[in-house]
Amino acid sequence: MLKKTMFRTLACTGLACLSLAGAHAAPPSRPYSPRAVKVLVIAMFAPEARTWLDHLGPTQKIAVPGLSPDAPALLCNRDAVCVVTTGMGHANAAASMAALLYSRLFDLRKTYFLVSGIAGIDPAQGTLGSVAWARYLVDFGIQWELDAREIPSGWKSGYLGINTRSETEKPPLDYRTEVFRLNEALLQKAYALSRDVKLADSGQAQAYRAKYQSAPANQPPAVIQCDTLASDTWFSGNALGQRARDWTKLLTDGKGVYCTTQQEDNATFEVIKRAQAAGLADTQRVAVLRAGSDFDRPPEGGSSVDNLLDYQAQGAFVPALDNLYRAGAPLVNAIVKDWRHWKNGVPAH
């Protein structure tokens, strides 16, 4: 009898097959409702996530296929604030954010995205432990490079824009990921909410910044507004640091001010931008906060090699992590507590 039934099932076609299958099928389940998220904090590695998780209260783990194997789940609290850890570098950031945004497990259409991570910092703009809200996201990696020992006479570095003839010529933005501008209203709101917060510091960081002769490098940390540069290659030194300043000016038509250097932010933003085109996210709800954990160049008379190899000796890793929460929390709290006004966009007042 079993063989006969199997034969009839395999042999059926068209409507008869659908009818036979329907006769024994379970009732259709109710449609799944994606979980709405008010704020998504985007960290790149575990310590950046931990500084938030230590303050968010009880969280629920929600596994998402395709996230980093080191952090395969979102952690969400009762206020609909979630933390994702993407993994470091642009490839990990893009892969994790794409997996999350296209998983359909979450409703992220009205979500505010807060990138929260440590970075190198330009001593001309900030100091160890300072936290910077970005207006521009600039990619430092999309360039042509000549060996610095073989550059033309008069050049400052071995870098120039792709398909240009000199280091001062602005390249055609063929990749469409070279530079992004964030929502000015959200930037100003985030800065206003956080600029007076008390920031953490350390004795080791105080001693290291005292090696610098001028402000703001030798001053206590502060909440500032300046722009961030993405490159998977860590760099150190005055020549490369100056190229970072010049490149930021070049790509933003003189409007951007280079401040922090990190690896992921252009990749993260591009994924959100593509998700917006699919109706899944909103780039006007992206804020980027980076905290200076080390200087991108040594003090006067110092070694660029030591500045790079011994970056951890600068003593700002822990306070920079702490300050990500201190400066970012006012924005997150404002969104959650007044969701009625934030839900449809950044409030005017």
C-alpha positions in Angstrom: 0.0 0.0 0.0 2.9 2.3 0.8 4.5 1.8 -2.6 1.2 2.5 -4.4 0.7 5.8 -2.5 4.3 6.8 -3.3 3.8 6.0 -6.9 0.6 8.0 -7.2 2.2 11.0 -5.5 5.2 11.0 -7.8 3.1 10.5 -10.9 0.6 13.3 -10.4 0.9 16.5 -12.4 -0.7 20.0 -12.6 -3.8 20.7 -10.5 -4.1 17.1 -9.4 -0.6 17.2 -7.8 -1.5 20.5 -6.0 -4.7 19.1 -4.8 -3.0 16.0 -3.4 -0.4 18.0 -1.7 -2.9 20.4 -0.2 -5.0 17.5 1.2 -2.3 16.6 3.6 -0.6 20.0 4.1 -0.6 21.9 7.4 -2.6 25.1 7.5 -0.6 28.1 6.3 1.3 29.9 9.1 0.7 33.5 9.9 3.1 35.9 8.0 6.3 36.7 9.9 6.5 40.3 11.1 10.1 41.7 11.0 11.3 43.2 14.3 11.3 47.0 14.2 14.6 48.6 15.3 14.8 52.2 16.5 18.6 52.5 16.7 21.2 50.1 15.4 24.7 50.7 16.9 27.3 49.4 14.5 30.5 48.2 16.1 33.4 46.6 14.3 34.9 44.4 17.0 34.0 43.1 20.4 35.4 45.9 22.7 33.4 48.6 20.7 30.2 46.6 21.1 30.9 45.9 24.8 31.0 49.6 25.7 27.4 49.8 24.6 26.2 46.4 25.9 27.4 47.2 29.4 24.9 50.0 29.5 21.9 48.8 27.5 20.5 46.4 30.1 19.2 42.9 29.3 19.5 42.0 25.6 18.1 39.3 23.4 20.3 37.5 20.9 18.9 37.2 17.4 21.1 35.1 15.1 21.4 36.4 11.5 22.8 34.1 8.8 25.9 35.8 7.2 27.1 37.8 10.1 30.6 37.5 11.3 31.4 34.1 12.8 32.8 36.0 15.8 29.5 37.8 16.4 26.7 35.9 14.6 23.8 37.6 16.3 22.3 41.0 16.9 21.8 41.9 20.6 18.6 44.0 21.2 17.1 45.5 24.3 13.5 46.3 25.2 13.9 49.8 23.8 14.5 48.5 20.3 18.1 49.5 20.4 20.3 46.8 18.8 24.1 46.3 18.5 25.7 44.5 15.6 29.5 43.7 15.4 30.5 43.5 11.7 34.1 42.5 12.0 37.0 44.8 11.1 37.9 46.0 7.6 35.8 47.1 4.7 35.1 43.5 3.4 33.8 42.3 6.8 31.7 45.5 7.3 30.1 45.2 3.9 29.4 41.4 4.2 27.9 41.7 7.7 25.8 44.8 6.9 24.5 43.2 3.7 23.6 40.0 5.5 21.7 42.0 8.1 19.8 44.4 5.8 18.7 41.7 3.4 17.8 39.1 6.0 14.3 40.6 6.3 14.4 39.6 10.0 14.3 43.3 11.0 12.3 46.3 9.8 15.1 48.9 9.3 13.2 51.4 7.2 13.0 53.9 10.0 16.1 52.8 11.9 18.8 55.3 12.9 22.2 53.8 12.2 25.1 54.9 14.6 28.5 53.8 13.5 30.5 53.7 16.7 34.2 52.9 16.6 37.8 53.9 17.5 40.2 55.5 15.1 43.5 57.2 14.5 43.3 61.0 14.9 45.0 64.0 13.4 46.7 66.0 16.2 45.8 69.2 14.3 42.1 68.5 14.9 41.8 66.4 18.1 43.6 64.4 20.7 43.6 61.1 22.4 40.1 60.2 23.6 38.4 62.9 21.5 35.2 61.9 19.7 34.4 63.2 16.3 31.0 63.4 14.5 31.6 63.1 10.7 30.0 65.1 8.0 32.0 63.5 5.2 33.1 59.9 4.7 36.1 59.7 2.4 37.8 56.6 1.0 41.6 56.9 1.1 42.1 53.5 -0.6 40.7 54.3 -4.0 43.9 55.9 -5.4 46.8 55.2 -7.7 50.1 54.8 -5.9 53.8 55.2 -6.9 56.6 54.1 -4.7 57.5 57.2 -2.7 61.1 56.8 -3.6 60.3 57.2 -7.3 57.8 60.1 -7.3 58.2 63.1 -9.6 60.1 66.1 -8.2 57.9 68.4 -6.2 55.3 65.8 -5.3 54.4 65.5 -1.6 53.5 61.8 -1.7 53.2 58.8 -4.1 49.4 59.0 -4.3 47.2 60.5 -7.0 43.6 60.0 -8.0 42.7 57.2 -10.4 42.8 58.4 -14.0 44.4 61.7 -13.1 47.8 63.2 -14.1 48.8 64.8 -10.8 48.3 64.6 -7.0 46.3 67.8 -7.0 43.8 66.8 -9.8 40.4 65.7 -8.5 39.5 62.2 -10.0 36.3 61.3 -11.7 34.2 59.6 -9.0 33.7 56.4 -11.1 33.4 54.1 -8.1 30.6 56.2 -6.6 31.9 55.2 -3.1 34.8 57.7 -2.9 33.0 60.2 -0.8 29.6 60.5 1.0 28.0 63.4 2.9 25.9 62.6 5.9 22.6 64.3 6.9 23.5 67.7 8.2 20.4 67.9 10.5 21.2 64.7 12.2 24.9 65.7 12.5 24.0 69.0 14.2 21.5 67.3 16.5 24.0 64.6 17.5 26.8 67.2 18.1 24.5 69.5 20.1 23.3 66.7 22.4 26.8 65.5 23.1 29.2 68.4 23.0 29.1 69.1 26.8 29.4 65.5 28.1 32.2 64.7 30.4 34.7 62.4 28.7 37.0 59.7 30.1 40.8 60.1 30.1 43.8 58.2 31.4 47.1 59.1 33.0 49.0 57.3 30.2 47.1 59.3 27.5 47.8 62.5 29.4 51.5 61.8 29.5 51.6 60.9 25.8 49.7 63.9 24.6 52.0 66.2 26.6 54.7 65.3 24.0 52.8 67.4 21.4 53.6 71.1 21.4 50.3 72.6 20.4 46.6 72.4 20.8 44.4 70.5 20.5 46.8 67.6 20.6 48.1 68.4 24.1 44.6 69.3 25.5 42.0 67.1 27.2 39.6 65.2 25.0 36.6 66.9 23.6 33.5 66.2 21.4 34.3 67.7 18.0 33.0 67.8 14.4 35.5 66.8 11.6 35.6 64.1 9.0 36.7 60.5 8.7 38.9 58.7 6.2 38.6 55.0 5.4 41.5 52.8 4.4 42.3 49.2 5.2 46.0 50.1 5.3 47.1 51.7 8.6 49.5 54.6 8.0 51.7 56.7 10.2 53.7 59.8 9.6 53.6 63.4 8.5 53.8 62.9 4.8 50.9 60.4 4.6 49.0 62.4 7.2 49.3 65.5 5.0 48.1 63.4 2.0 45.1 62.4 4.1 44.3 66.1 4.7 44.8 67.0 1.1 42.8 64.1 -0.2 39.9 65.0 2.0 39.9 68.6 0.8 40.2 67.4 -2.8 37.3 65.0 -2.8 35.0 67.4 -0.8 35.8 70.4 -2.9 37.5 72.1 0.0 34.6 71.6 2.5 35.8 68.5 4.4 38.3 68.5 7.2 40.3 65.3 7.8 40.2 64.2 11.4 40.0 60.4 12.0 41.2 57.4 10.1 39.5 54.0 10.1 38.8 51.1 7.8 35.0 50.5 7.4 32.8 53.5 7.1 32.5 54.0 3.3 31.7 50.3 2.9 29.1 50.4 5.6 27.4 53.4 4.1 27.4 52.0 0.6 25.5 48.9 1.8 22.9 51.1 3.6 22.7 53.2 0.4 21.9 50.1 -1.7 19.4 48.9 0.8 17.7 52.3 0.6 17.3 51.8 -3.1 15.5 48.6 -2.3 13.2 50.3 0.2 14.9 48.7 3.2 16.8 51.6 4.9 17.3 55.4 4.9 20.7 57.0 4.5 19.4 60.2 6.0 19.4 58.3 9.3 23.1 57.5 9.4 25.5 59.0 12.0 29.2 58.3 12.3 31.1 58.7 15.6 34.8 57.9 15.8 37.0 58.2 18.9 40.7 58.8 18.8 42.6 55.9 20.3 46.0 56.9 18.8 47.6 59.7 16.8 48.2 59.2 13.1 51.6 60.9 13.3 54.3 61.3 16.0 55.1 64.4 18.0 57.8 66.7 16.7 61.1 64.8 16.6 59.4 61.5 17.2 59.5 58.4 15.1 56.8 57.4 12.6 57.8 53.8 13.0 57.4 53.9 16.8 54.1 55.8 16.4 52.8 52.9 14.3 54.3 49.9 16.0 53.8 51.1 19.5 50.4 52.7 19.0 49.0 50.9 22.0 51.5 52.6 24.3 49.6 55.9 23.8 47.1 54.9 26.5 43.9 55.9 24.9 42.3 52.6 23.9 40.1 52.3 27.0 39.0 55.9 27.3 38.3 56.1 23.6 36.0 53.1 23.9 34.3 54.6 27.0 33.8 57.9 25.2 32.0 56.3 22.3 29.2 55.5 24.7 29.4 58.8 26.5 29.1 60.9 23.3 26.8 58.5 21.5 24.3 57.8 24.3 22.6 61.3 24.3 21.6 60.8 20.7 20.4 57.2 21.2 18.5 58.2 24.4 16.8 61.2 22.6 15.6 59.0 19.8 14.2 56.3 22.0 12.6 58.6 24.6 11.0 60.9 21.9 10.3 58.3 19.2 7.0 59.9 18.4 8.9 62.9 16.9 12.0 61.0 15.7 10.1 58.3 13.9 9.5 60.3 10.8 12.8 62.1 10.7 15.1 64.3 12.6 13.0 66.8 14.6 13.5 70.4 13.8 13.6 71.3 17.5 
